[in-house]
């Protein structure tokens, strides 16, 4: 939304409360859509739905009082919302390390101090959740990914399928014994180039 011009900061900003209302409606619609599609799968499939951000995050931006008003407007209950999610993984901000940057995300507007404050508020917003796990920021994002997989494996009864990709020379496709179970496939990749205009 921010990258499309709907934002509560900068030029042509909208009111923060109104922005959080837009976010809430967007999240509700997205969750309803994903959950309705998931119901169409056969019952013998295990389905895990992962959301990047969720409804309770709004509270970190506008506080409890305005969040309650927003929930009342849409006839929502905070405890019922919390119960919708089986697991919440809070990824600690890179602003607590030396790796914070705005360069890789045009929607990011917070300074390091603001990002740390928002990180604390977001974690606090979820404190009532029955299964809240915090993942510290690591030097390499791969460490964070490994920790997330470990948390998921510990929280779900079935193993999560991991997919590994290796770039191999066509002549070296005899790696099956080294990589255990592997297949050589031809892949065509397309890259979009964006300019800053």
N, C-alpha and C positions, 0 to 999 in steps of 0.2 A: 504493500500500500504506500509506504513512504517513497519507494523508488518510482512509483507512478504519480507522485505529486501530492498525495494526501498525507499531511504531516502536521504535528503540533509545534513545530519550530521553524525558524527561518522565514523566508519570504512566503507570502500567501498562506501562512499557517492557519490552522483551525484550532478552536478551543480544545484544551487537553481533555476535558470531560467528554466533549462531543467525539473527539478522536477515539477515546477508549470505548465509547458506545459503538462506533463503527467497527472497532476491533472485536468487541464482544459479539456483535451480530455476524461478522465474518467468521469467527471461530465456531459459533453455534451452527451456522449453515454448513461449514466445512465438516464438522464432526457428524452432523446428521447425514450428510451425503455419504461420507466414508462408511459410517456404520450401516446405512441402508444397503450399500453395495456389498459389504461383508456378509450380510444376511443372505445374499443370493448364492453364496458358495455352498457346496454340498456339506452336509453336517459332519462328514468324516475328516474334514480339514481343520487343522488348528490355525487360527488366525490371530496374529498379533498386530495391533494398530499402534503406530508410534506417531505422536504429535510433537512437532517442534513448537513449543509454547502451548499454553492452554488458558482456559478462562480465568483461573485464579491469578494469573500473572498481572491482570489489569489492576488488581489491588495495590501492587507495588508502585504503580504510577500515579494513582489518584487517592490512595488512603482508604481506610475502612469506611468512613462515613459516606463518601461519594460512591464507593463500591457498593455499599448496601442500597443506596438509592437506585443505582443502575440495575442491581439484581431485582429489586422490587418492581421496577418498570417492566421487566421481562418475566415477572412471576417466577423467579429463580431463588433457590435456597443454597447458601454456601456449603453447608454440610453435604447436601445431595450432590452438588457439583464435585466436591472432593472425593466422594465415594464412587464417582464415575470412573476414576483413574485407578488402576490396580497398582501402579508403580510410578513414582515421580523421581526422575534423576535430575538433580540440580548441578549443572556444569559451572563451576566457579569461573568468574571472569578472568581473562588474561591480564586485566589491569592490576591484579595483585602480584603480577610478575613483571618482567621487563619485556613482555611480548605483546603488549596491547598496541593496536594500531587502528586508525580509521581508514587507512589506505585500501584495505581489502573489502570494505563494506560501506557503500555510499549512504546506507540508511543509518549508520552509526553516527550519532552527533555528540555523545557524552565525552567529557574529558575523563582522564584516568580516575580522578577523585569522584566524579559523578557516577562513573561506571561501577566503582567499588560500593558506593552508597546504594545504587540501584540493585546491585547483586545481593547485598544484605537485605534490602526490602523485599526482593523477590523470594529469597529463601524464607524469610519470616512470613510472607504471605502463605506459604505452603506448610508451615509448621504443624498445623492440625492434621495433616495427611498421615494416614496409618502406615505408609510405606515410602518415606522420603529418604533419599540417599544423596549425599553431597559428594561430588567428584572434584577433587582439587585440580587446579590448573598445573599441567606438566609442561616441561620445556618443549617436548615434541607432542604434536596432536595425536600421533599414533599411540602414545601411552594412554591418553584419554580414551581413545577408541577401545583399546584392550580392556581398560577398566569398565567401560560401559558394557562390553560383551560379557565380561565376568559377572557383573551385577545381573544382567538379563538371564544368563545361564543359571545363576543361583535363585532367580525368582520365578522361572518358568519350568514346568515339569519336563518339557521336551527340550532336546538339544537344539540350538539355533544352527542353521546351515551356514557355514562360512564359505565364502567364495574367494579364491586367490587367483590373481592374474600374474602371469610371468611373460616377459617379452623375451622370446627366444628366436634365434636365427633359424631360418627354415631348415638348414642342414643339421641343426642340433636338436631335432625333434625326437631324439632317442632318450629323452629325459624321464620316460615313464617310470623306470625303476627308481630313479632318484626322487621324483616328485610323488611317488606312490601311485595314486590314481590320477591320471591326467590325460587330457586330449589336446591335440593340436587343432586349432581352428583358425580360419582366415577371418580377420576383423577389419572392417572399414570404419574409420573414425572421421567425423566431420567436426570442425571447430568453427565457432562463430566469432568473428572479430567485432569488437565494439570500439567506437571512438568516443571521445569525451564530449562531443558536441551535444 
